[in-house]
Amino acid sequence: MLDSETKRRIDACRDILVGKVPDPKSQVEQITLALIYKFMDDMDAEAEELGGKRAFFAGPYAQYAWRQLLLPGIGGQKMLNLYAEALDKLDQNPGIPGLFRDIFKNAYLPYRDPETLRAFLRQIDGFSYDHSERLGDAFEYLLQVLGSQGDAGQFRTPRHIIDFMVAVVDPHKSERILDPACGTAGFLISAYKHILHANKKTRPGDQLKTAEQKTLIANFSGYDISPDMVRLSRVNLYLHGFPDPHIFEYDTLTSEERWQDRYDVILANPPFMSPKGGIRPHKRFSVPSNRSEVLFLDYIYDHLTTHGRAAVVVPEGVIFQSGTAYKTLRKLLVEKALVAVVSLPAGVFNPYSGVKTSILFLDRDRAARTDSVAFVKITNDGYALNAQRREGGPNDLPAAQQQLKAYFKTLDAGKLPLDTAAPNFQLVAKTAIGENGEWNLSGERYGLSKVVSFEYPMVEIGDVVEILDRYRRPITSHDRVAGPYPYYGATGIVDHVSEYLFDEPLVLVGEDGAKWGIGDKTAFAISGKTWVNNHAHVLRPLRDQLLDTYFIEVINQMDLAPYITGVTVPKLNQEKLRSIEIPLPPLEVQREIVAEIDAYQQVIAGARQVLEQYQPRIPIDPAWPVVEIGEVTNLINGRAFNADDWQPAESGGYPIIRIQNLNNEAASFNYYVGEVNPKHQVEPGTLLFSWSGSRGTSFGPHIWRRNQTGVLNQHIFKVEHGSNYDRLFLYFILKSVVEEVEDKLHGGVGLVHITKGNLESIKIPLPPLPIQQAIVAEIEAEQRLVAANRELIERMEARVRAAIGRVWGAAVPVVAPEAAPAPLRRAAPQRVAAAAR
């Protein structure tokens, strides 16, 4: 249990770093490095006290010992230089284990403020290696900070859910245990603690013999595709008593290196997010698929021993999706291994995700002893089911754990349970699950009290909205003047059309000229005095049945192409709009969905703001020498090609690099040329400068990043430079000066150009090469963080689609009824007319 003093120290470390290291992941890395650094010194001190010798900080590395950093009277700059130098060199220290060398590989100090470092090291100095359990809890608390960022979809599984799964599976001291997507090793640590408590007399694990303890530790394994997660999980396990954690960087779904390994217990909450185009697995899976959720479950089943057990968190789509791979997988599991399905409430994984999940319990032995599957409903898990997830309130998990343990005990004794009809517990015959060929694993289908209903009534839009034609009017040239009121499609109107104004919140849906694909913004909310032209429908939802915001999200996530008429000017006319069917959950559910989506949209907006506003900045030291660009570079202009020079792509010639190829690295080449002067030839990584083009895009420096040799067209310089400049530093410094230099540019506001002579005369700083390289490393680190925002946007947008997808009966992006897979279509949809309500 995390004690208040340890938590306070970690919070204090983060508070100290936040001004210099704003990224939470970087804070975790800096605290991790410092803790390990301090722990190695503690272990050296302990060895000396026991009559041994220092191992970690010995020989030439003795100068970096922790105690040297905190000597009384040591100057701030000397302390900072010593610590920074140690971080840089510890990965070369032959006296430390490989685990620690890996941790310090590429480590560096990202700031140069001695007072910040001094305050930080004093906080770290309060930790001590002799309290390993406390340190393990401290590190888990750090990982919560990391997990809250939702990096790469690797969301932290709540501890109480992990512990519930482990308690039900009940791993034993002699069993081999695996997490094939281990993240930060939470499942493995929980399983280890569970076994220690099961072998306790006065303290955890004290009944284990030395050989049993070694075997126990050796039996734990974990895989993860992310090297960062592998490193963090190894540290986490080390702090919980694993001297050499068996955590491997391994792609569970595409690699075959460890395919032959089998385990007695597998525990997992895999990242069920398939990349665009799906997974490309090898051919050894039992169920052919390119979906990660199918492949992970298939993998887990295949890698259990003949007596193996597993507990796996799955998204709700696995439970009832009707695709062939899903049905084949469910049939396999029901017939061979599935013993229980535990339905979790939708908010369990907040604030990371609002997706509905279940836990599948597999047990090959017990599945062979019964012709039924247990279904368990969890309505409350002891925490508020909202974004805050505050502890308190009802908790169904302890009772569910007891019910499942009792059920398994009766199976082990060869008996049938006496009571199989508890409100939240139901046994369902395997034949009943498979009788219609769907092998659906939704407990409510078989009589279990409903947790969340996905079968919402379908309504036509015309039944739940009022279409307000009176607010629409064509815009004439006379109306297109700057006026006091906004209108849809232009800038303002004058007072003489005020009869068309409305002053209430309404919804607009584009009628023509709009895009009607999944994710396109076809519907909008508007309010205040507004006038709408005749290219949009004005709608007022019947708000006792339909929320404006819910309606907008549903429409924007639908593929409306089947409702569109016209070819030259595609149009969504009023008749078609009225006939579109949408699911209509209760208002309370609509509010929950909108709140969930709003949280995702806020993250998206923040990430987009980072992408839009970030610009690398180089702090210029006035003491650096200043040189003209022409003194340190050779600018080689591209060649002017004639039409006679051009050749087809299949000629085998060089592609001609034009300005559009600089604007868009993925742009295709339109022209090729045969023989060229080598001076015009561009290899991957070459620094270029477009001296004619548009501000902010083509004009200025570029790195040729495509893995393809080309030849320069005119208007682009190839920039050659000597060894006194780092190529990337020169790129960044050229980028900064062209933003500032105005007097040497020619052209207008948008398009500009600069002569070779004027460019060569611009002065730029020339700091020492190590400083250039350090600046480049810092900028690249920033750019990696910025780039992560693009992936974050994609993931949040996927969650928006999933949130809407759930109301159709599947956690997948919504498509139009005619084009939808079976779960989204209903042969006889349950229509609910407004008049009947």
LOMAR-43169 format. One line per field, with one value per residue (C-alpha): residue in three letters; x, y, z. Coordinates in steps of 0.25 Angstrom, whole numbers, plus 5000, padded with zeros to 4 digits. Example, Ala and Ser with C-alpha at 12.3 -4.5 7.8 and 13.67 -1.06 7.14 Angstrom:
BEGIN
residuo	(ALA SER)
X	(5049 5055)
Y	(4982 4996)
Z	(5031 5029)
END
This chain:
BEGIN
residuo	(MET LEU ASP SER GLU THR LYS ARG ARG ILE ASP ALA CYS ARG ASP ILE LEU VAL GLY LYS VAL PRO ASP PRO LYS SER GLN VAL GLU GLN ILE THR LEU ALA LEU ILE TYR LYS PHE MET ASP ASP MET ASP ALA GLU ALA GLU GLU LEU GLY GLY LYS ARG ALA PHE PHE ALA GLY PRO TYR ALA GLN TYR ALA TRP ARG GLN LEU LEU LEU PRO GLY ILE GLY GLY GLN LYS MET LEU ASN LEU TYR ALA GLU ALA LEU ASP LYS LEU ASP GLN ASN PRO GLY ILE PRO GLY LEU PHE ARG ASP ILE PHE LYS ASN ALA TYR LEU PRO TYR ARG ASP PRO GLU THR LEU ARG ALA PHE LEU ARG GLN ILE ASP GLY PHE SER TYR ASP HIS SER GLU ARG LEU GLY ASP ALA PHE GLU TYR LEU LEU GLN VAL LEU GLY SER GLN GLY ASP ALA GLY GLN PHE ARG THR PRO ARG HIS ILE ILE ASP PHE MET VAL ALA VAL VAL ASP PRO HIS LYS SER GLU ARG ILE LEU ASP PRO ALA CYS GLY THR ALA GLY PHE LEU ILE SER ALA TYR LYS HIS ILE LEU HIS ALA ASN LYS LYS THR ARG PRO GLY ASP GLN LEU LYS THR ALA GLU GLN LYS THR LEU ILE ALA ASN PHE SER GLY TYR ASP ILE SER PRO ASP MET VAL ARG LEU SER ARG VAL ASN LEU TYR LEU HIS GLY PHE PRO ASP PRO HIS ILE PHE GLU TYR ASP THR LEU THR SER GLU GLU ARG TRP GLN ASP ARG TYR ASP VAL ILE LEU ALA ASN PRO PRO PHE MET SER PRO LYS GLY GLY ILE ARG PRO HIS LYS ARG PHE SER VAL PRO SER ASN ARG SER GLU VAL LEU PHE LEU ASP TYR ILE TYR ASP HIS LEU THR THR HIS GLY ARG ALA ALA VAL VAL VAL PRO GLU GLY VAL ILE PHE GLN SER GLY THR ALA TYR LYS THR LEU ARG LYS LEU LEU VAL GLU LYS ALA LEU VAL ALA VAL VAL SER LEU PRO ALA GLY VAL PHE ASN PRO TYR SER GLY VAL LYS THR SER ILE LEU PHE LEU ASP ARG ASP ARG ALA ALA ARG THR ASP SER VAL ALA PHE VAL LYS ILE THR ASN ASP GLY TYR ALA LEU ASN ALA GLN ARG ARG GLU GLY GLY PRO ASN ASP LEU PRO ALA ALA GLN GLN GLN LEU LYS ALA TYR PHE LYS THR LEU ASP ALA GLY LYS LEU PRO LEU ASP THR ALA ALA PRO ASN PHE GLN LEU VAL ALA LYS THR ALA ILE GLY GLU ASN GLY GLU TRP ASN LEU SER GLY GLU ARG TYR GLY LEU SER LYS VAL VAL SER PHE GLU TYR PRO MET VAL GLU ILE GLY ASP VAL VAL GLU ILE LEU ASP ARG TYR ARG ARG PRO ILE THR SER HIS ASP ARG VAL ALA GLY PRO TYR PRO TYR TYR GLY ALA THR GLY ILE VAL ASP HIS VAL SER GLU TYR LEU PHE ASP GLU PRO LEU VAL LEU VAL GLY GLU ASP GLY ALA LYS TRP GLY ILE GLY ASP LYS THR ALA PHE ALA ILE SER GLY LYS THR TRP VAL ASN ASN HIS ALA HIS VAL LEU ARG PRO LEU ARG ASP GLN LEU LEU ASP THR TYR PHE ILE GLU VAL ILE ASN GLN MET ASP LEU ALA PRO TYR ILE THR GLY VAL THR VAL PRO LYS LEU ASN GLN GLU LYS LEU ARG SER ILE GLU ILE PRO LEU PRO PRO LEU GLU VAL GLN ARG GLU ILE VAL ALA GLU ILE ASP ALA TYR GLN GLN VAL ILE ALA GLY ALA ARG GLN VAL LEU GLU GLN TYR GLN PRO ARG ILE PRO ILE ASP PRO ALA TRP PRO VAL VAL GLU ILE GLY GLU VAL THR ASN LEU ILE ASN GLY ARG ALA PHE ASN ALA ASP ASP TRP GLN PRO ALA GLU SER GLY GLY TYR PRO ILE ILE ARG ILE GLN ASN LEU ASN ASN GLU ALA ALA SER PHE ASN TYR TYR VAL GLY GLU VAL ASN PRO LYS HIS GLN VAL GLU PRO GLY THR LEU LEU PHE SER TRP SER GLY SER ARG GLY THR SER PHE GLY PRO HIS ILE TRP ARG ARG ASN GLN THR GLY VAL LEU ASN GLN HIS ILE PHE LYS VAL GLU HIS GLY SER ASN TYR ASP ARG LEU PHE LEU TYR PHE ILE LEU LYS SER VAL VAL GLU GLU VAL GLU ASP LYS LEU HIS GLY GLY VAL GLY LEU VAL HIS ILE THR LYS GLY ASN LEU GLU SER ILE LYS ILE PRO LEU PRO PRO LEU PRO ILE GLN GLN ALA ILE VAL ALA GLU ILE GLU ALA GLU GLN ARG LEU VAL ALA ALA ASN ARG GLU LEU ILE GLU ARG MET GLU ALA ARG VAL ARG ALA ALA ILE GLY ARG VAL TRP GLY ALA ALA VAL PRO VAL VAL ALA PRO GLU ALA ALA PRO ALA PRO LEU ARG ARG ALA ALA PRO GLN ARG VAL ALA ALA ALA ALA ARG)
X	(5000 5006 5009 5006 5021 5026 5014 5018 5032 5029 5019 5030 5040 5029 5026 5041 5043 5030 5036 5048 5042 5027 5024 5019 5026 5040 5037 5035 5048 5056 5051 5053 5067 5070 5064 5072 5084 5082 5078 5091 5099 5090 5094 5109 5108 5100 5111 5122 5115 5114 5129 5129 5133 5126 5122 5114 5122 5136 5149 5148 5133 5135 5135 5120 5115 5102 5109 5119 5107 5102 5116 5115 5120 5119 5116 5104 5111 5120 5109 5101 5113 5116 5102 5100 5113 5109 5096 5104 5114 5107 5102 5117 5120 5124 5121 5106 5096 5091 5077 5083 5092 5079 5072 5084 5085 5083 5080 5083 5079 5069 5072 5084 5079 5087 5077 5066 5075 5080 5065 5062 5073 5070 5056 5062 5072 5060 5057 5065 5067 5064 5049 5047 5032 5030 5039 5031 5018 5025 5029 5014 5010 5019 5014 5000 5005 5010 4997 4989 4994 4989 5001 5000 4987 4994 4984 4986 4977 4971 4978 4965 4961 4975 4974 4960 4965 4977 4969 4959 4970 4978 4992 5001 5015 5020 5012 5018 5011 5010 5005 5006 5004 5010 5011 5017 5015 5003 4997 5010 5013 4999 5000 5014 5008 4996 5005 5014 5001 4996 5010 5010 5011 5016 5020 5017 5025 5032 5027 5034 5048 5059 5059 5044 5046 5056 5047 5035 5042 5048 5033 5029 5029 5024 5024 5022 5024 5028 5043 5039 5028 5039 5048 5038 5032 5046 5049 5036 5038 5052 5047 5037 5049 5052 5067 5066 5052 5048 5041 5044 5042 5033 5021 5012 5003 5014 5026 5028 5041 5034 5022 5026 5025 5013 5008 5000 4994 4992 4987 4985 4978 4983 4983 4971 4973 4976 4984 4978 4977 4978 4989 4997 5000 5007 5000 5000 4988 4976 4966 4969 4967 4974 4967 4976 4964 4962 4977 4981 4970 4974 4988 4985 4976 4987 4998 4991 4997 4987 4983 4984 4976 4974 4967 4966 4959 4952 4944 4929 4930 4937 4925 4914 4921 4915 4927 4932 4945 4938 4928 4939 4947 4935 4931 4945 4946 4932 4935 4949 4952 4942 4937 4932 4928 4928 4922 4928 4921 4924 4932 4942 4953 4950 4957 4965 4953 4938 4937 4929 4937 4936 4946 4947 4952 4958 4961 4963 4962 4949 4943 4944 4936 4924 4914 4911 4917 4915 4911 4913 4908 4916 4908 4917 4932 4934 4937 4929 4927 4931 4943 4947 4946 4946 4946 4934 4920 4915 4924 4920 4934 4936 4922 4925 4939 4933 4922 4932 4942 4930 4926 4940 4940 4928 4933 4946 4938 4930 4917 4907 4905 4892 4888 4890 4880 4885 4882 4896 4900 4895 4899 4896 4897 4907 4897 4888 4900 4902 4888 4887 4901 4905 4911 4907 4913 4904 4899 4886 4882 4881 4873 4883 4879 4883 4895 4895 4885 4891 4877 4872 4859 4862 4854 4854 4859 4846 4839 4849 4852 4845 4850 4849 4848 4844 4858 4864 4865 4875 4886 4886 4898 4890 4891 4906 4910 4916 4905 4903 4898 4905 4899 4902 4911 4916 4920 4908 4895 4887 4875 4865 4865 4863 4850 4859 4867 4865 4871 4871 4880 4877 4884 4889 4890 4897 4888 4897 4912 4915 4923 4915 4926 4929 4935 4932 4925 4911 4903 4906 4901 4897 4892 4890 4883 4887 4882 4883 4884 4877 4888 4885 4874 4870 4866 4860 4861 4849 4857 4849 4854 4867 4879 4884 4899 4895 4888 4900 4910 4902 4900 4914 4919 4909 4912 4900 4904 4892 4883 4890 4884 4889 4903 4908 4903 4901 4889 4883 4868 4858 4851 4863 4867 4854 4855 4869 4868 4876 4877 4870 4875 4869 4873 4881 4889 4890 4896 4906 4911 4912 4920 4929 4931 4933 4945 4951 4948 4955 4968 4967 4966 4978 4986 4983 4987 5000 5002 4998 5006 5019 5031 5046 5053 5068 5073 5084 5096 5102 5115 5115 5122 5114 5117 5110 5103 5112 5125 5121 5112 5113 5099 5097 5085 5076 5076 5065 5059 5053 5041 5051 5059 5047 5045 5034 5036 5039 5051 5059 5064 5065 5052 5052 5050 5041 5035 5022 5031 5037 5023 5018 5028 5018 5015 5017 5028 5023 5036 5049 5062 5073 5088 5090 5102 5106 5105 5090 5088 5081 5083 5074 5077 5082 5080 5072 5067 5055 5059 5045 5032 5021 5023 5022 5022 5032 5040 5052 5061 5057 5063 5061 5055 5050 5059 5061 5072 5067 5071 5068 5059 5062 5058 5064 5078 5086 5093 5107 5115 5127 5129 5128 5113 5103 5094 5081 5086 5088 5074 5068 5076 5073 5058 5059 5066 5057 5045 5052 5059 5050 5058 5065 5052 5045 5030 5017 5011 5009 5020 5034 5048 5062 5074 5087 5095 5085 5083 5099 5100 5090 5098 5096 5102 5113 5113 5123 5119 5115 5106 5099 5097 5091 5082 5078 5075 5066 5058 5057 5052 5042 5037 5035 5026 5019 5018 5011 5000 4996 4994 4987 4977 4975 4973 4963 4955 4955 4949 4938 4934 4934 4925 4915 4917 4912 4898 4897 4900 4915 4927 4931 4930 4915 4912 4899 4888 4889 4904 4905 4910 4900 4900 4897 4885 4871 4862 4850 4855 4847 4841 4837 4829 4829 4814 4814 4822)
Y	(5000 5013 5022 5036 5040 5032 5038 5052 5051 5046 5058 5067 5062 5064 5078 5081 5076 5081 5095 5089 5076 5078 5064 5054 5043 5050 5053 5038 5035 5045 5040 5026 5029 5036 5025 5014 5022 5024 5009 5005 5014 5008 4994 4997 5003 4991 4982 4990 4989 4974 4973 4973 4983 4993 4988 4998 5011 5005 5008 5020 5020 5023 5038 5037 5031 5037 5042 5050 5058 5062 5065 5077 5090 5084 5095 5094 5094 5083 5075 5077 5074 5061 5056 5059 5052 5040 5038 5039 5028 5018 5010 5007 5002 4987 4987 4988 4978 4978 4982 4995 4998 4997 5007 5017 5015 5028 5035 5050 5062 5070 5083 5091 5098 5094 5098 5090 5078 5080 5081 5068 5060 5064 5058 5045 5044 5041 5028 5016 5002 4994 4997 4989 4988 5002 5006 4996 5003 5017 5012 5007 5021 5027 5018 5023 5037 5030 5022 5034 5039 5027 5026 5017 5011 5005 5009 5004 4994 4998 4990 4985 4979 4972 4967 4961 4954 4948 4944 4936 4930 4926 4924 4914 4915 4904 4910 4917 4931 4940 4954 4955 4970 4973 4988 4992 4977 4980 4966 4959 4967 4964 4949 4949 4956 4946 4934 4940 4942 4928 4923 4932 4928 4942 4949 4948 4936 4931 4917 4916 4909 4916 4907 4909 4925 4924 4915 4924 4937 4929 4925 4939 4945 4957 4962 4976 4982 4995 4997 5007 4998 4987 4996 5001 4987 4981 4992 4990 4975 4978 4987 4976 4966 4960 4961 4958 4960 4952 4963 4963 4973 4964 4965 4955 4955 4955 4948 4933 4933 4929 4922 4908 4914 4909 4915 4910 4923 4935 4949 4960 4973 4974 4987 4983 4994 4989 4998 5003 4991 4981 4972 4964 4951 4939 4926 4918 4924 4915 4926 4934 4948 4962 4968 4969 4965 4952 4949 4952 4943 4932 4933 4932 4920 4913 4916 4910 4897 4885 4889 4904 4916 4930 4943 4953 4967 4968 4979 4977 4975 4961 4957 4958 4963 4954 4954 4940 4941 4945 4934 4924 4929 4929 4914 4910 4916 4911 4897 4896 4906 4917 4915 4929 4943 4954 4967 4980 4993 5003 5013 5004 5009 5024 5033 5026 5020 5018 5006 4994 4982 4968 4958 4944 4933 4921 4908 4895 4885 4891 4894 4879 4876 4884 4887 4901 4915 4924 4938 4949 4963 4974 4987 4994 4992 5001 5013 5024 5021 5034 5041 5044 5029 5033 5021 5018 5012 4998 4987 4975 4969 4962 4955 4951 4946 4937 4932 4928 4921 4913 4909 4905 4897 4889 4886 4881 4872 4867 4873 4883 4896 4897 4911 4915 4926 4938 4951 4954 4939 4930 4917 4915 4902 4902 4896 4908 4918 4911 4907 4919 4918 4932 4927 4941 4943 4954 4950 4957 4949 4937 4943 4950 4964 4974 4983 4991 4990 4991 4988 5003 5006 5011 5024 5032 5046 5052 5046 5052 5066 5078 5083 5098 5103 5117 5120 5117 5127 5128 5138 5149 5158 5169 5161 5159 5171 5172 5172 5170 5156 5143 5134 5120 5121 5135 5147 5155 5160 5174 5177 5176 5161 5160 5153 5141 5142 5132 5133 5119 5107 5099 5088 5090 5078 5081 5079 5080 5083 5075 5063 5051 5041 5035 5046 5058 5069 5069 5074 5086 5093 5108 5118 5133 5142 5134 5134 5121 5120 5110 5100 5094 5088 5095 5085 5086 5072 5068 5070 5062 5050 5054 5063 5073 5068 5053 5055 5063 5052 5041 5048 5052 5037 5032 5029 5036 5032 5023 5035 5045 5048 5055 5054 5067 5074 5063 5066 5061 5065 5067 5054 5046 5053 5050 5035 5033 5023 5025 5018 5025 5022 5028 5043 5038 5029 5040 5050 5039 5037 5052 5054 5043 5049 5063 5058 5052 5065 5073 5064 5065 5081 5081 5072 5080 5093 5087 5083 5097 5105 5097 5103 5099 5110 5111 5120 5129 5131 5145 5140 5130 5134 5139 5136 5138 5126 5127 5126 5112 5106 5104 5106 5098 5102 5091 5089 5096 5084 5085 5076 5068 5064 5057 5042 5032 5026 5012 5018 5015 5030 5039 5045 5061 5067 5079 5088 5080 5068 5077 5081 5067 5056 5046 5053 5045 5049 5054 5054 5046 5049 5040 5044 5056 5064 5058 5072 5072 5058 5057 5046 5043 5052 5064 5078 5086 5100 5104 5119 5121 5117 5120 5125 5114 5102 5101 5113 5111 5099 5084 5070 5060 5049 5040 5027 5030 5037 5049 5061 5075 5084 5099 5108 5098 5099 5087 5092 5086 5089 5086 5078 5090 5090 5079 5076 5077 5089 5096 5092 5098 5111 5113 5111 5121 5132 5131 5134 5147 5152 5161 5172 5162 5155 5158 5155 5157 5153 5138 5135 5140 5137 5141 5142 5133 5145 5151 5137 5135 5149 5145 5144 5131 5127 5116 5110 5099 5086 5079 5090 5089 5074 5076 5086 5077 5066 5075 5079 5065 5061 5072 5068 5053 5059 5067 5056 5047 5057 5053 5038 5043 5050 5038 5030 5040 5040 5025 5026 5036 5026 5014 5022 5025 5011 5005 5010 5002 4989 4989 4996 4999 5012 5014 5012 5013 5002 4998 4996 4991 4978 4969 4975 4989 4984 4980 4973 4978 4990 4994 5007 5017 5029 5042 5042 5029 5034)
Z	(5000 4996 5009 5009 5011 4998 4990 4996 4991 4977 4976 4981 4970 4959 4964 4964 4950 4944 4940 4933 4928 4925 4919 4929 4922 4923 4937 4940 4932 4940 4954 4950 4946 4959 4967 4961 4962 4977 4979 4973 4982 4994 4990 4989 5003 5008 5002 5009 5023 5021 5019 5004 4993 4985 4971 4964 4967 4967 4960 4950 4953 4968 4965 4961 4974 4979 4992 4983 4977 4991 4998 5007 5000 4986 4976 4968 4954 4958 4964 4951 4942 4950 4950 4935 4932 4940 4933 4920 4924 4933 4922 4919 4934 4933 4948 4947 4942 4928 4933 4938 4926 4918 4926 4925 4910 4903 4917 4918 4927 4919 4927 4932 4944 4956 4967 4960 4960 4975 4980 4972 4977 4991 4989 4983 4994 5004 4997 5002 4995 5008 5007 4994 4995 4998 4986 4977 4982 4979 4965 4962 4966 4956 4946 4948 4944 4931 4929 4930 4917 4909 4902 4890 4894 4906 4917 4931 4936 4950 4961 4967 4954 4952 4966 4964 4951 4958 4970 4962 4953 4966 4961 4968 4972 4962 4950 4938 4936 4924 4921 4905 4905 4919 4919 4932 4938 4947 4945 4947 4960 4965 4962 4969 4982 4981 4982 4993 5001 4998 5004 5017 5031 5037 5025 5010 5004 5017 5014 5001 5001 4994 4982 4981 4982 4970 4962 4965 4960 4948 4944 4941 4927 4919 4905 4900 4886 4892 4897 4907 4913 4914 4921 4931 4934 4936 4946 4953 4954 4959 4970 4974 4976 4962 4960 4945 4940 4928 4920 4905 4894 4885 4875 4880 4868 4857 4862 4863 4871 4884 4878 4884 4898 4907 4920 4931 4934 4924 4929 4920 4916 4902 4894 4885 4874 4860 4851 4838 4829 4840 4846 4837 4845 4842 4838 4851 4857 4858 4854 4841 4844 4843 4856 4868 4878 4870 4869 4884 4889 4879 4883 4898 4896 4887 4897 4910 4914 4914 4928 4926 4931 4926 4929 4918 4917 4904 4897 4896 4881 4883 4891 4880 4866 4855 4846 4843 4850 4863 4862 4859 4871 4881 4876 4879 4893 4897 4893 4898 4909 4913 4927 4931 4925 4934 4929 4934 4935 4924 4932 4938 4929 4931 4929 4918 4911 4912 4904 4910 4914 4919 4925 4919 4928 4921 4928 4919 4931 4936 4923 4920 4933 4930 4918 4923 4923 4935 4933 4943 4943 4950 4952 4962 4964 4977 4969 4963 4948 4943 4938 4953 4958 4972 4982 4990 4988 4984 4980 4973 4971 4984 4983 4968 4973 4983 4974 4963 4973 4979 4965 4961 4974 4971 4957 4963 4973 4961 4966 4961 4968 4976 4972 4958 4958 4966 4960 4955 4953 4942 4936 4922 4914 4903 4893 4896 4893 4880 4875 4865 4861 4866 4879 4886 4899 4904 4917 4916 4904 4913 4924 4932 4937 4927 4930 4918 4906 4892 4886 4885 4877 4863 4859 4846 4847 4842 4855 4865 4859 4854 4840 4840 4825 4829 4833 4820 4808 4796 4798 4787 4783 4790 4803 4802 4810 4824 4834 4848 4848 4843 4833 4829 4816 4817 4826 4830 4826 4827 4835 4824 4824 4839 4837 4834 4847 4858 4872 4878 4878 4866 4857 4843 4833 4820 4808 4796 4794 4807 4809 4815 4819 4832 4841 4832 4839 4832 4844 4853 4865 4864 4873 4874 4863 4850 4836 4828 4813 4805 4805 4819 4826 4839 4850 4864 4871 4880 4892 4902 4893 4886 4890 4880 4883 4882 4869 4863 4867 4861 4848 4847 4849 4838 4824 4817 4803 4801 4804 4794 4781 4769 4762 4757 4771 4781 4790 4803 4800 4811 4808 4809 4822 4828 4825 4831 4843 4856 4869 4880 4894 4907 4909 4921 4912 4901 4912 4916 4901 4899 4912 4908 4894 4899 4907 4895 4887 4897 4896 4881 4882 4891 4882 4870 4877 4880 4865 4860 4870 4871 4865 4868 4874 4876 4888 4882 4891 4887 4890 4878 4866 4854 4839 4826 4820 4808 4816 4822 4810 4796 4789 4776 4768 4762 4747 4737 4730 4716 4711 4703 4715 4721 4721 4726 4740 4734 4727 4740 4740 4752 4757 4757 4770 4769 4779 4781 4785 4796 4801 4801 4803 4798 4785 4773 4763 4749 4742 4741 4734 4729 4731 4740 4746 4759 4765 4763 4769 4783 4792 4804 4815 4807 4812 4801 4801 4792 4788 4782 4787 4797 4811 4822 4813 4801 4803 4812 4816 4814 4817 4806 4814 4803 4802 4787 4779 4771 4763 4766 4758 4757 4769 4779 4784 4789 4802 4804 4817 4824 4837 4846 4844 4848 4836 4845 4853 4840 4835 4848 4848 4833 4836 4847 4839 4827 4836 4841 4829 4821 4814 4805 4800 4787 4784 4790 4803 4799 4789 4791 4786 4789 4781 4783 4787 4797 4803 4804 4811 4822 4835 4844 4857 4858 4872 4875 4869 4882 4885 4872 4874 4888 4882 4871 4881 4889 4877 4872 4886 4885 4871 4876 4886 4876 4866 4877 4877 4863 4868 4880 4871 4863 4875 4881 4868 4868 4882 4877 4866 4876 4886 4875 4870 4883 4881 4868 4875 4872 4876 4862 4853 4849 4834 4827 4828 4814 4815 4829 4834 4840 4854 4849 4841 4845 4836 4844 4852 4864 4859 4870 4864 4872 4873 4880 4892)
END
